[in-house]
Each structure stands twice: as C-alpha cells, then as structure tokens.
Amino acid sequence: MARARARDSDDLALRAVEAIETGEDPGDFNLRATLDSLRHYLHPLRLGQQTVGLGTELLKVLAGRSQISFERADWRFRDPTWHENPAYRRLGQGYLAWCRALEGLVDHDGVNWRHRERAKFAIEILTSTAAPTNFLLGNPAALKRALETGGGSLVKGARNLAHDVRYNRGMPSQVDTSSFEVGRNLAASPGAVVFRNALLEILQFTVTSKTPHAIPVLIVTPQINKYYFLDLAPGKSFVEYVASQGIQPFIVSWKNPTPAEGDWNADRYVEALVEAIAAVRSIAGVPRINLFGFCAGGITMSLLLAHLRHSRRDWVNAVSFAVTLLDFSKPAMIGMLHSKPLLTTARSRSRKRGVIAGRDLAALFTWFRPNDLVWNYWVNNYLLGNSPPSFDILAWNADTTNLPAALHCEFLDIFERNPLVRAGEFKVLGAPVDLSTFRYDTFVTAGITDHLTPWTGCYQTTQLVGGTVEFVLSNAGHIASLVNPPGNPKASYFTGPQPGPDPETWRAAATHHQGSWWEYWIRWASARSGPKRQGQRKLGNRKYPALADAPGTYVFG
C-alpha cells in the first residue's frame, strides 16, 4: 500500500512538472485524476475525518457562524467586499475551509516528507487554480474596475492575455521590462572584465573606499541565473556596497550555454574557476583570496575547494555561503522532485536537448508559489486590466539562463544521492569531496522564509565543514534575503552562538537585530581581508588587462 501511494504521488507530480515544462497550465491537467490520486495516496480514516470536518465547517459558513477569517497577508481577500458582503464572505470562507481540509489530508506525521511535499505541491496547484478571485464574478475588485471603466479594464485584460499567449507561452507576465536595461540601470556598477575563458568572465569592480583591504573576495554565482541580482540598481547592489566598504569584489559571470555546450560538467566549471582564481590572485597581488558562493554557486564552490585541497593549492583564506543547500536530507519544497520517475525523465530530457532551458526552470520554480507568482499576475493583468509591474528583481528573474545537460545531471545526482554529506562519495577532477576537511573561517547565511533552500537545510552546512563557523539568519525569502541593502526598514537578521546540531536550538538562543546582514558580513569579512592599503586598486594588471567594461559580454548571452 505504501509503495502504491508513493507511486501515485510520483505520477501526480510528474504530470504536473511535464505540464509546466511543455507550457501547459498545470491547473488544467485532469483535476479529477488529481483528487483520485490523492484519495488512493491518503489513509481512509484521515480522509473521513477531513470530510466530516469540512462538512461541519460548511454548515457553519452557510449559517453565518464560521470563525474562518481572511488573513491580512492574503492579497486575494483584501477588498472590503469580502468582509462586508454576506454572500462573498460565505464564498471566501467556504473556499478556505475546502483548502484547509485538503491540506489537512497530507499535513500530518507518519507520511514520508518527500511524498508529503509532492502531494502538497499538487494540492496547492489545485486550490490556487480554483480560487474564486481568479474568475470575474468571484472577484469583487475586478467587477468594480470593470464598472468604473465601462468595460475598458476587461478589454485591456484581453489584450494582455493575447500578448502572453503569443509571447509568454500563455503564462501571465510578471514584469514590464521596457524600463530596464542591463548596463544602464541594471548591472551598472563601474568595473571591467579582467579575465575570460570559455565558461566565464570575471568582473572586477571599482573600489570607492580610499583604503581598501589587501585580500579581495571572488563571488561565485549560480549557473542557473545571471550574476546581476547582486548588482541591481544603485543602492540595491551588493557589489556596490562591498566596494564602498573597502573590500575589492570580483564576480563570476557565467556564459549562457547552448546545446552544443551541453557536455560542460562540474569538472569543466571547476577548471574554469581555478583559472579565474589564479587571475584574481595575480591582480590583487596576494597568495590567498576569499570566496563567497551563492545558491548553486555555493555547491560549485564546495567542489572547487575540494579540488584545491586535493591539489595542495593553498589559495583560499575564508569562505562564505548564502542560501546554499549541501545536505538535501532535510524537508524542503524542492524535495518533492526527489523521485525516480521525475529524475529519470529530467535526465533524459536534458541529455536529449543538450540544455535545460532557463524558461523551463523559471516556470517550474514559479509554480512552487502559484498564488504569488502565477495567479497574482493573472488577476492583475487580465481581470483588473493593469500592466505588469516594473520591478528590477522581476526584470532580472525574467532574464533566464540555460543549464548544460552534463552539469544538470550531476546536480540531480547530488540532489538524489546526497553524496556531499559522506566523505569521498562525490569526486571532481579526481578529487574526493570531504567537506569536513575545509578548515577555513566560514560564514553561512540563509533566509527565514526561503521556500527553495529552507534555512534549516542551509544551517546544516555549519555541521558539515571544519573550522570556525558563523551562522546568520536573514529575514525574507530566497532572493529578497540577498537583495537586502542597509537602510531597508524591513531588514533584520539573527545572530547566535557557535552552531550546534539542532537549528531550532540555535534560533532559540539567537539575538534579533534590525538592519541588513550585509553590514554584519562586512564586519566579519573585513577581519579576514588583510591590512588596508592606501590608494585605489587598478582594474586588472599587465598580465590580465581589462578586456571590456562591466557588465561584460557574457551577461548578454
């Protein structure tokens, strides 16, 4: 029975992911079959309890005695009509009662957490698609707008829909990119490309402090996205802030691979980084540099560190990880993809195509949060007839990159077998990866509401590496926790004691601070960046001259 339930949930998630990758709305894929799969997957007693509970609550809703309230953070029910109109109030309460009943079917102990995540994924697609606010008659705000504009909002919404069907595979556009230009108001920090090979460019940014530290930091970005989420508009740029605080930032800008470059694997990426570190050390005139890996870039950085230690290159002084999972055994939404049918299909498709297209990855991650990243824009663009918002982070997110098939398959292997937590089980360039041999001062940060790389999973890095470890927990989610400049009134973070085995124990003892973790990291990094030097550091040197102004050429690929 347990195997049958797991198979049902695997098949269900596979159908949803296939729908996403082919551009189909997952909400359209046989919802009756979805419910049937969930029914077979769930324990009959649990199903009966939730059914009775739902029936009882619906009777209260009809009688006007339900205590279900609309959460302030739920954008769907902000219009006053949901509170003031009895019919709409009952409609909303009935919908929420149904959602909670479905969630209660799988959100309990005794279910394998990966199977639970797959079932929750399917349930959220189903419930978010069926929200009354997605339909004109069920959305009082849209009805008001239609009346106020004499139907003009609906005409504009139809035009927006036609545009998205033609140019965006039928998905509602999340952003108006017309006001953004890479090199002008995105990725605009002054600097230069000082090294280039087939896989990457290294950008060196102009330090604005008069007395920069001797040891620079090389930022290893994820191959899944373009680097400039760390160099957004002035005042929101991490590299701009680092440069202003006297630490010389270099950053990796990966080439966007084509199907012809589908054989690029971890060995190739590590080799490219070894060449890059040699260039950065030469330009800075120091034997060792600091490294900072972000998300999947942190995984690649770990493989790089293993190779450097194996080849006895003492080139690294201190390391930092941001929103990086090295241990995939902890509960996470991405764990719902951990099934043989899904992984086998993913490997087969990437090998056949040569790359995993960036837009397919973006679509999959978008459906991880359908209410906020799909239906929010459906309502805004089509029912209300508004233009998509103009927002720099969303403009960056729409500028997708491909992932080469070989590296994609290796990432899937790391995800499936979790080899990085066991010494020597994964090798790169012949070097066995043993995280416990990393004897660097290490900084680890995560986002408290991160749905892709949950903070409790990122915290596990503190237990895997050797040396002295500092853990900082930032507010916000996966990207918002990173684009978190000083001066943001909503910014806050936790610091605590030396991390022990249990993340919740650490959090209970941690201290809450207002402000940005950037400021805390600067203090930590400055203490590990060597003495200060007088004068400005030139961009490049004789051996590695400046090749092009920032943001370089690979960012436009």
Steps between C-alpha positions, in 0.01 A plus 500: 500500500781743591671436165172556316447832678852611421453399135174696483666814637798451266270471199303802614808720541642371170184601312512844658867555417450373144213747459722785620792408274280477191341838568164357608315643797537235772161603629348350185642151536211270596403630843275200561803272454684722747238442766488129419877471540486682831215279617701183432809654656331598825389294797122438484450595865673833445289561191182429697599732783574787265180443303288513815690806622451677168128423497459635853690818414299558183178483702641769729593706195146478361354593839736799529668358811839404357804643676725470194662838440684643202870537575632850455793369293271324250473745209196320358264615775611858564201661335249616770220314322630170637433627852190708441293297252344184654501307170864570424597439861338156487661427162844586633455309825372193315799509266747532789328218690541275194868597466570423865327163474715400203816620671404308813489177300877492458637743758545256787758270653556152365537602136839499328585870468592475131167332418326762711671781306391346169141474619508856638638623168207346312249625758631855480476500122142375529387739774677807359346434158151468649516824703186709437713809444634348178157546340322826422180429695700376799721808512320808633798726434504398133123552470532849646783583260295376203205721602720803566671472161191407303657167414828659398693297756369177348598612150851580616512173691408312182784676318741403777383140478543491121852640537594236758354217293713614208823595675502341847364146444168603653649586839409841644793739468654582837682816400516782251867494396481798266642742757804286582825462311800294606798730525286810547276458804570131567852359539626858491782504757827625348752229429658290231538146372852401606490132405308289254497135402245284320274466804526825692599862519643651817389855574704722729314798643639840588559536872372835626672479840835683520658224710393161366596176665773290342300177464213511247187287484404295195124448484396168344152544359253224406506371144120506504473881496693801375732661750340841528248417773805604705535820298151641463421870498732737691424474869385138461826354372699263720823551304454878514464479878799267541716730287394803706608323820858441390480138383590440136222297334553274201201307365441206268282565195429159343455451128148395408554154347347383173413138415844470338650558847283243673808297600617766745513315832620575852860425402486765228347758732756434773785522249364836384488625859857385567615716208289787633650480850849508353408823321343659809802412716731654240297819467468542878863403563412261782553125547148433633157648435155473657213320329124556525264245342132577441238224462618247239820702482563385856480137385748572220724683747502195727617283211766759420625501859525121498712511184725777637565304819563179308748675270659679799432849374475722807315773316200568726494697824132498609169392346135601516180322395164665431170307461695185407384143561779245532289251695177404323365271770306772681137584413476750214249574228754401237501154659173428321709452184690216668349199325639260244239573228557874529879479510520245221279716281700812584831332413365359176360834387813700577726251322272502197481879481858576610380756754220563743347822372496786744135575435407141595689527829338838564153358431556211740617729780210734428247221558661429836316817613195519271293746703772765503682430174219389265149594611600833649606610150204327337267720705709815457557466126177342372216566748608846616652596165819638651843488342752268666706677768837656421733347758875443475515161674223366275677641193812308603294187566357516147852510353547124519799276424537139390665222696722257304377142501817355653501738797124464537536121529775539761288742700218244483743235626594721795131565563402131475786323680603784736868401463655822633418403858711181469873540459636388166170395341509778242811585300597799290810492277589180683488669840273343765273758662529503879341812646637425847852573374409863423686678778410854403319765696153455356196728486158350425180698443144400412154655463241431767211470248700344216281240324772368266790454742342498850717650768507181707654321201753778436586489870626141454806637321623614842510134604675376187803727473799527730647818642321785675146558375272802530129464418271797428127468433356780287140606460312441173522230234743359247583814302358772727728383780799557270392831348482651845686833508562707814229755558218262419257553792373142467846344516601295803710198587593259778845423636571237760749274672732251334261283295416163652317203347145634535403817306196573717715491814733751335208725407358491852832633631553749215477879521279700266647811335345772287691572183659306219719193528723671239631725778572202724675313220718804422624504861565125484673519162704812582661313788609236246602724211847599607647845562375813332695658216520862393372597158264350246559155357520502122270283292706210373879497462758446228439125484123533526403833342146631487325340203168685506300726725257343745252334468704316239380294207381166642218667691330580169499137384 
